[in-house]
């Protein structure tokens, strides 16, 4: 996120550019491809010459509303074939130095209003692969977060990692330090699929490690599965989901494979060495996974996340999507504070050098849209699969003087005609197909609304069948 370089304004798009295809299977063909929710909708760069002043203003005020914290561990032992976020190769010697720098980062602003005041509902230790840190290093980071952040009494504290790193002694030490949620990237339980992905842990070892974590009964245990992987047939996918359901986990994520252009998997696919499942088949994978979760009576907390027990809350992910303030710690970590999005400088050596003397750690700074509260409400609602249209209409009218039906009604009606949602009085509800396309729908609606707000929201003709 470079904020010293002006951003080009987005080209204006006609409403048809956001339409879904009608008269077809919406799970397979509603859109040409799935989109990501772009973080820069409505954002504008803060000139680097203004970073110091702006940061001082941001950090001199207490936070308001919901707040979370993100701690970044930017190391991986190897580059997973499907991952587009690889940053730094892990060396054991790096752990102690980085953990010390991260603790210092947590400590340095502990008395400033932005950090000291207002409860934090969730802490997420992500990466990278946080469980590469030694037991002592990772426990020390967690302890520092509890000591220097004003955590709510029921704060969710998540550590993301690999099952093979979480030996019983290490897991118990993390629980003792205050961790109450483990999020484990499994992707698939199938041995052949895992081998194609370069995953080293054997299926049997993986299952035993997860069973041990569940049996410990000291925190929520969450697993991520991915559909669309090379060699993953519908039968393999169904067995993956059934295996996860049978483990007694507290939560489960079902994600589609995102084939980012520069990932090793995308390069191998272009070379014909590996063949991921056709994108058009992803909807069927999702539908079967959702059906199995429903049959097992797991509760959907979002379009991609289900829980078996009330121990699982998924707070960090839900709050961050709904616009919570986020304090960022660690090299490359991203946060949101006081109407701004910011990023900590990403170079690990530079970060460790700068953190001790208290030098500025900013690597980028963006100003949020003046309508970010409105846009965040849409993101948070659609993430859960429903949108309170009355509340949205009231907020739009109050903050902009505009009418929801005039601004967005034609687009929402078109999506309803395509089988992606229903509009019944107060509530907009996503259908099964809408839940599959939820991220694309969210991005399209945010982009369309941002565009309409910028162009003055001139009337758009409604589809004839819905007028």
N, C-alpha and C positions, 0 to 999 in steps of 0.2 A: 504494500500500500504506500506508494510514494505520493506525498502530499505537496511536494515542492513543484510538481509539474501540473499545469492546468489540465482539467479533464474536458475532453470534447463533449459538447452537448449531444444527447442521444438524438438520432434522426427521428422525426415524427412518423408514426406508423398509423395507417387507417385501422378502424376497428376490425376489419376482416382479417388483419394479420394476427389477431388474438382469438379468432373463432376456432372452434373444434369442428372436426368433420362430422357430418350427420349422415344417417342412413347406413351406418356401418357398425361393426362391433366396437363399442367405445373402449373396451379393455385393450384391444389390439391397435386400433387405428385412430383414436380421437385426435391425436396430434402427430406430427411427423417425427418428433423425438421428445424425450423428456428434458426439461430445463432444470437448472439450479436456481435457487432464490439468490439473485445477485445482490451482494452486500452494498453496492454503491447506488442503488435506486434512491434518487433524491439527495444524495450527498454531494458536498462541495469541498475541495481541498483548502486547508488552511495554509497560507504561505509559510515557509520554514522560518522566515524572519519574525513571525508572530507566535511561534510555538511556545517560547518561554513564557511570555505574558499570558497566553491562553491557558497553558497548563497550570500556572499559578492561580488563575481565576477558578479553573475547574476543581482544583484540589483544596481550595480555601473554604468551600461550602460543604455542608453535610449532604449526604445522599438522601433522596426521597423515593418512596415507592419500593418495589421489590428489588433486592440486590443479590448477586451471586459473585463468586470469585473463581478465576481460572488460573491454574498453575501448570506451566508448560515444561515438559521434559523432552527436549528436541533430539533424542537419540534413538536409532534403530540398529539392531544387530545386522540386519540385512534389509534390502529393498524388496518388500512384498510386491509380487507381480502386478497387483491391481491397484496399488496405492499411489496417489498423486501428491502426497504430502511429505515425502521423504526429505530429510534435511541433513542430518549428520550421522556418520558412521560411529557406532558405539565402540569405545575403548574403556576398559575397566578403570584406567587411570583418570578418566574424565569425570567419573561419578562424584568423588569427594569434593573436587574443586567446584563443580556445578552446584551440588547440593548446598555447599557453603555460601555460594553467591545467591542462591535462591532464598536461603534463610535470611541473609543480609537484606535482600530486597523486601521481604515481608516485614522486617524490623524497621527499616529506615524511615518510613512514613507513618508509623503506628500511631503517632499523636496528632497527625494532621486530620482536619475534620472529615475529608472525603473517605478516609480509611477508618477513623476511630468512631464515627457516629453513624448509627443506623444498623439494624441487624442484618446479617447476611444469611440468606436461607439455604444456600447450597454452595459447596466447594467441589470443583472438579479438577482432578489431577490427570491431565491428558498428555498426548504426545503425537508422534513418537511412541515409545514404549516405556512408560514410567517404571514398570516392574524390573527393568534392567538395573536400576539402582540397587545397591545392596540393602539388606533389611535395615541396617542401622541408618543408612543415608535417607531412605524413603520414610522411615518412622520419624526421623529428625525433622524432615520437611513438614510432615503432617502435624507434629507437635508444635512447630513454629507457627503454622497457620492457625492452630487453635489458640496459641498464646497471643498472637499479634493482630488477629482479626476479630471483630465483635460478632461472633457466630450466634445465631439464634439457638435457643435450647434444643430445638428439634432439627438442627441443621443437618442436611444430607451431605455426607462426605464420601465422594466417589474416587476410587483409583481405577484407572483403565490399565489393562495389561494382558499378558499371555498366561494361559493356564500352566504351562511348564515352568514358569518362574515362581508360581505361587505354591511352593512346597509348604507342608503344614506349619512348620515353625515360622516361616515368613508371613503366612496368612494370619496366624495368631498374633504376631507382633504388630501387624498393621491394624488388626481389630483392637488390640490393646492401646494403640496410639490414638484411636478415635475414628478410624475408617468404619463406615456402616454400610458401604455399598461397593461391590466389585463388578466392573464391567469388562467382560472377557471376549476378545475377538476370536471366534472359532471359525466362522465363514462356512465350513462344512465338516461333518463328521465322517464323510465317505473317504476311505483311504486313497482311492485312485484320484479323486478330485483334489485332495490335499497334496498328493505327490506332484500333480501337475502345477499346483500353486507354489511348490517349494516349501510347504509347511512340514516341519521336521517331527513334530510330536505324533506318535502313533495313536490310532483311534483308541485302543485299549487304555493307554496311559492317560490320554485326554479325558476319557470318561471317568476313570478312577479319580483323577485330580478334581474334576467337577463334583463328583459324588462326595469327596472329602470336604469340599468347601460348603456344600449344602448341609452335610451332616454336622458340621461345626456349629451351624445355627446361630452365628454371631452377627450376620448382616445380610443384606439382600445380595443375591448372586444373579447377575444378568449375563446373557450370552447374545452375541450378534451372529446372525446367519445371512448369507448372501445368495441370491438366486441369479441365474444367468451365467454361471461359471463354466469354463471349458469342461466337457465331459459330464456335466450335470444334467441328467435326463429328468423328466417329471417324476419318475419313480424314485430316483435318488433324492430329489428335493423333498418329496413326501416323507421319505425315511428320515431325512435330516430333521424335519419339523417334528415328526413323531418322537424321535430320539430326544430332542430338547424337551418336549412336553413331559416325557417319562422320567426326566431327571429330578423333578421337584424343584426346579429353578423358581426364582421369584419374578423374573421378567425376561422377555425375549424380543429382540429386534429382528425384523425381516426386511432386508434392504436389497434393492436391485443393484446389480453390478453397474458401476459407472466407468465406462471405458475412456479415461482421460488420454488425450493424444500421445503424451510423452511417457506414459507408464510402460514398464517392461511388457505387460500383458498386451497392450495396444500395439507395441512394436512387433511382438511375436505373432499377433493376429494378422497384421499387415503382411508379414513374411510367410504366412500360411503354416506356421509351426503349431499354433494353438487356435482353436475355434470356439469362442464363446457362443452361448445360445443366442439365437436371433432376437433382436430387440423386440420384434413383434410378438414373441412368445412370452415376454416378461409378465404381461398382464395375466396370463393363465397361471403362471407360477404364483403370482401374488394372490390371485383369487383362491387357489387351492390352499395356500398357506393360511389365509384369513379364514377359510372354511374350517380347517383343522383346529385353529385356535378357538373358533366359535363352538365347535363340537366339544372341545375340552373345557368350555365355559371360562376361558381366560378373558379378562376385561381389556378392551382396547383403550389405551391412554392417548394414543395419537394414531395417525395413519400407518405407522410402521412399528409401533411398540405396543406390546401387550403385557399385562401382569396377571400372575396367578394368585399372589397374596397381597394383602394390604401393606405388607412391609415395603413393597416397591412403590415409589412415588414418582420417579423420573423427574424430580423437581428441576434440576439444572437445565435439562433440555427443554422442558416446557416453558420455564421462566425466560430463558434466553431468547426463545422464539417470540415471546410476547413482549419483548422490549425491556427486560430488566436491566438495571445498571450492572455492569460487570467490571470488577477490578482484576487487572491482568498482571501476572507475575511470571517471570522467566523469559529467556531469549526467544523472540518471535511471537510471544503471546499477544492476543488481541483482546481489547476491552471496550467498554462503552460507558461514558461518564459525562454528566452535565451537558447533554445535547451534542456530544462529540463521540466519534469512534476513533480509537487510537491503537497503535501497535508498538510494542517494545522492540528495540533494535534486535536484529536476528542473529548477528554474528556472536557465537558463544564466547570466544576469547575477549572480544570487545565488551560484551555484557559483563563478564566477570571482572574486567579491569575497571569499568565505569561504576559498578554498583557500590563498591566500598567507599570511595571518596564522596559519594552522593552526587555524582555528576548526572546530567540529564540522560534518561534512558529511552527517550522517544525515538521511534523509527518511522513514525508516520502519524498524521493527525488530519481527521476529516470532520467537517461540520455536518450534523444530521439535518435532514429536511425539516423545515418548520412544521411540517405535518407528520413528523415521525410517530407521534402518539397514535394518530389515526392509522397509519400504515402498520404499526406494530400490533394494533388491535386486530387487524385483518390477518396478519401472519399467525398470531397466537390462536385465533379462532379456527382458521382453516387447518392448522396443525392438529387440532383436536377433532376436526371433521365437521364442524358446525360453526355458523356465524350468526350472531344476534343482529338481525337487520335493523331492528328498531334502535338499538344502541348505536349502531354504526351510522344510521341516518341522522340521529340526534347529534352525534359528535361532528359529522360532516357539516350539518347546518349551523351548529354553534361556532365552529372554528373557521368555516369558509363561506357560510351563507348559501351553500349549494345544496341541491336536492339529490339524494341518492339515486332515485329512479331516473332522473334526467342524466346523471353522470355515468352510472354503472348499470342501470336496469337493462338496457339493450344487450349488453355483453352477458350478464347473468342469465337472461332469458334464453339467449342462444345456447349457452352451456346446458341449460335445463332441457332444451329441445334435443341436445346431443346425448342425453342420458347421464350426465355427469353430476347433477345435483337436483334437488327439489327446493322450491320456494313455497313455503306454506305459512302465511301470516308472519309471525315474528322471526321464525327460524329458517335459515338456509342450511340444508343438510347435504353432505356429500354422499353420493351413492357408492357402491363398491368400486365402480370404475372411477368415480371422482376421487376416492381415497387413493387409488393407484396413481392417478395423475395429480395428486394434491400439490406437489411442489411446482409443477408446471402451471397449474391454475393460479397458485399464489403469485408466482412471478409475473404471469400475464396480467393479473388484476392489479398488482402493485404498479407495474409499468404503465398500464392504461390509465390508472387514476393519477399517477404522477404527471403523465402527459396532459390529461384533462385539466388538472389544477394549474399547470403552467400555461395552457392555451386559453384559460378563461372558461372552460367547460361549455363550449357552444353546443346546442342541442344536437343529438344524433338520432336519426330515424330508427324506430324500433322495427325488428323483423315483421313483415306483413302478417304472418300467421299469429303473432303474439300481440299485435297492436290493439 
